[in-house]
Amino acid sequence: MPQRQANELAPCTRIMQDKGMESNSIAIGQTFGNYQLERELGQGGMGTVYLAKDSGLNRHVALKILRSDLGEDPSFSTKFLEEVEVTASLAHPNIIRVFTLGEQDGRLYLVMEHLDQPSLEDSMQSKGKIPEKEVLEIGLGIASALQFAHEETGLIHRDIKPGNILFGRGNIPKLADFGLAAGARSALGQQDEIWGTPYYVSPERLLREPEDIRSDIYSLGATLYHALAGRPPFEAETAEEVAKRHISDRPPPLRSFCSDAQEQTVITLDRCLAKKTSSRWTSYTELISQLADALRRVEPK
């Protein structure tokens, strides 16, 4: 366990509840650059995503407009745009494409590939549990995306969760918001806000200790655990209590919720969720190998 007391969150780590952002709302029909907003797709801690029409190329895109306060600091705008520009160069089948980014009337925005299929979060809400074979295929795709991005740019994602896993044609999993959390953290300096209930956040992030790829491996493991079990590794009455359990508790055995899970799957996810980073898988190559081995053992359903 880390030296810091497990019942104390780092003082600079704030867990914020997602709230309606009426003051940040944008009128449907408004234009940002060449993009006309058609309808809202969803809200998150950093901004709102809209379906928009690209008038230049006659196609639909997802346009994410960040909170108005994030564009008020010129140093934030500069650093954030530099960070996200790096992620726009990532070309991988399991990463959502970023087409462009910009600023209008003090509002920062990103234009991204639009996928009209439900996210993993949506599927989990409608189905409860996701079949093991499908979960492992998602894990392989997202781990591949994380490996590619880290090798190309050195970035870690820092916000892996079911809502950021979307699906393209052929049910190919695609990771969204790559570099968004990393860019915000870099630009905001010491501020570290975690929005919503931290079901998938690594212990070291909650304790404001150094993060690396093993932090993303933890979050991916928590996401896959939730998809298989039908519930997250830790549940509690408050977000703060969930966070404390990430720091101090072991998750319930996966087979207590998914009795037919293959042993290799259980072992792989259990090691992803180790408290100490040194006890987790040490590389994406290692994790991908384990997930592939687990997938080979699963009988076709």
N, C-alpha and C positions, 0 to 999 in steps of 0.2 A: 504494500500500500504506500501511497505517497506520504511524505513526512507531515504534510498539513493534515489537520484533523478532518476526518471524513464527514463530520456533521457541520462543517463550515464551508460554504461556497466562497470562492474568491470574491473579495469585496468589489472588484471592478466588473464582475460578470453579472449582468442584469438579465433576468428572465422576464420578457415582456409578453403579455397576452395579445394575440392578434385582435385588432379592433377595426371597426368600420372607419374608413378614412374619408368622411364626407368632405372635409376641408381640402382634400387632395383630389377630389373627383374631377374628371374631365368630361365635358359634354360629348355625348355620342354625335358623330357627324363632324366633329372638329378634325382639322388636318394637322399632322405633324410631318413636315417635309412633304414627301410624295405620298404619305400614308393617311388615309381617311378612316377614322375609327367607326366601326360598325356595331360592336357590342362588347360588353365586358366578359372576360373569360374567367377571371379570378383575382383575388387579392392576397397579398402576403405582407410580411413585415416591412419589406423595402419598397413596395410599390404595387401597382395594379397592371394586370395583363389584359390587353384588348385584342380582339380580332380586327384586323385592319386590311384595307384594300390598297395594294400598291398600284397607283395610277400609272406609273411608268412602265411596269412589266405585266400589268393586268393579272395579278395573282394575289392570293390571300397570305398574310403573314401574321405572326404574333408580335405585338408591339408592347413592350414593358416600359411603363413610365414610372420613374422612381419618385418617391415622396418629395414634395416641394422643398422641404428643409434640407435635403441632401444636396441640392444644387446651389444653396445659398453661400456655401463656403468655396471660394475659387480654388483653394488648394485641394479640396476634395474632388472637384470636377476634373482638375488636371490629372491627379493621381489615379482616380477611378477610371477615367477614359484610357489612360495608358495601360492599366492592368487588363481591362476588358478587351482592348485592341489585340492583346496577345492571344486571348482565347478565341478571337474571331478567325485566327489563322488555323485553328484546329480542324482538320478534315478527317473524320473517323465515322464509320457507320453507326456507332453507338453514342455519338455526341450530337445534340441539337445544334444545327448550324446557326451562327450569328452572321447576319448579312451586313449590318451597319449599325452605327451608334452615333448619337449626336445630342444636341441641346437646343431647346426652343423655349423662349420666354422663361429662362431660368430652370426649365425642367429637363433632366437627363432622361434619355430613352434609348432602348435597344430594339432593334428589329431582328426577329428570329424566324426560323422555320416554323410553320404552323402544322400541327398534327391534330387531326380531328377525332382520334381514338381516345378512349378513357385512359387516365393515368393509372399507375399501379394503385395509388390511393383510392381512386374511384372503384377499381375492380375489387379491392379488398373490402370496401364498404358494401358493395352489392353482393359479393360472393361469400364473404367471411374468410374462409381459408382458400389459399391458392394451391393447386396441385404441386407436389414436390418436383416433378420433372420441369414444370414451367418456372418454378422458383429458381431452380438451379440454372436454367437457361438464362434467366434474367441476371442472376449473379455473375455468370460468365461474361455476358455482354457488358455489364457495368464495370466489372473488374478490368476488362480489356480497355474500356474507355479511359478509366483512371490511370492505367499503366501507360497508355499512349500519351495522354496529356502531361503526365509527370515527366516522362522521358523527353517530350518535346519542349516543355516550358518550365518544368520544375514546380508547377503549381499543385497545390492540393485543393480539393473541392470545398470541404468544410461545411457542406449542407446537404449531405446525402440523406434522402428520406423518400417515402413512397410518392409524395406529391411531385418530386423532381424526376421521376422515372416515367417517361412517356413511351408511346409505341408507334412505330412507323409501319409501312407496308410489310406484310409477312410477319406481323407481330414482333418486329425487331425492337428490343428495348433501347431507348435513347435517353441519355442523361442531360437534363436541362440545368440552366443557371451555372454553368461552369465558369469559375472565375468571379462570379458576382459577389459571393460572400468573401472570397479572398481579396478582391479589389476593394470592397467596402472596409474590411479590417485594416488593410494597408493604408487606406486614405484617412480613416477615422482615428488612427493611432491607438490610444489606450482604451477607447470605447470598445466594448464587446457586448452587444445585445444578442440574446437568443430569443427568437420570437416563437410564441406558442409553447406547448408542453414539450420538454426536451426528451422525447422518447428515444432518439437515435444519437444523442450527443455523447462524445467520448468523455471519460473521467478527466483526462488531462485538459480538455478545453474548459470544462466546468471549474477546474482548479487553476486555470490560466497558467498551465505549464506548457513547455514546448510541444508543438504538434508536428507530425510528419505523416507519411503515407499510412502508418498504422492507425492513425486517428480516423482516416477515411475507411480503413478496413473494419474498424469497430462499428462505424455508422452503417456500413453496408451489411455487416453481420446482423445488427439490430433490425435493419429493414427486412432482411430475408427471414429472420426468426419470426417477425410479426406476420409476414405473408404466410408462412407455414402454420404458425400456431393460432392465427386468428386474433392475436392480442400482442402488444409489445412486450419486450423482456421485463419491463417494470411498469407497474401501475400504482397510483396513489391518489389521494384526494386533491393534492395541489401540485403545481409544477415544481415547486421547490423540493417537495418530498420525492418526486420522481428523480430529480437531479441528485439528491443525496443517495438514493438507492443505486444509481449508476456508479457512484464513487465507492460505496461500501458493500453492496450486496451482490451475490451471485444470482443470475436469472433462474427461474424455475426450470427444471429439466424439460427440454423441448418435447420429449416423448410423453410428458404428462398432458400435452395438448394435441399432439400429433403422434399417436401411438405406433403408426406404421412407418415412421420416418426411418430411412436407412441409417445404419450406424455411421457410415462415412459422412453423411450429411450432418448428423449430430456432432461428430467430432470436429468437422470443419467449422461449423458455426460457433461451437463452444470456444474454440481457440480464437476466433475473431473477437469474441466478447470478453477475453481475458482483461482483468483490471490493469495489469502492468503491460506496458507496450512491449517489453522484452519477451513476454509470453505469447504474443500474437504471431501470426504469420509475418515473416520479415520482409517479404517482397510480393509483388503482384504475380510474378512467375510462379511462386510457391502456391499462392492462393488459387490461381487459375488451374494449376495442376490438380489440386485437391478437389475443386468444384467439378472439374471434368471427370475425375475418378468417381465422384459421388453420382454424377449423371449417368455414367455407364452402368452403375449398379441398380438404377431405378427401372423397374419393369414398366414398359409402355402402358399408359392408362387409357 
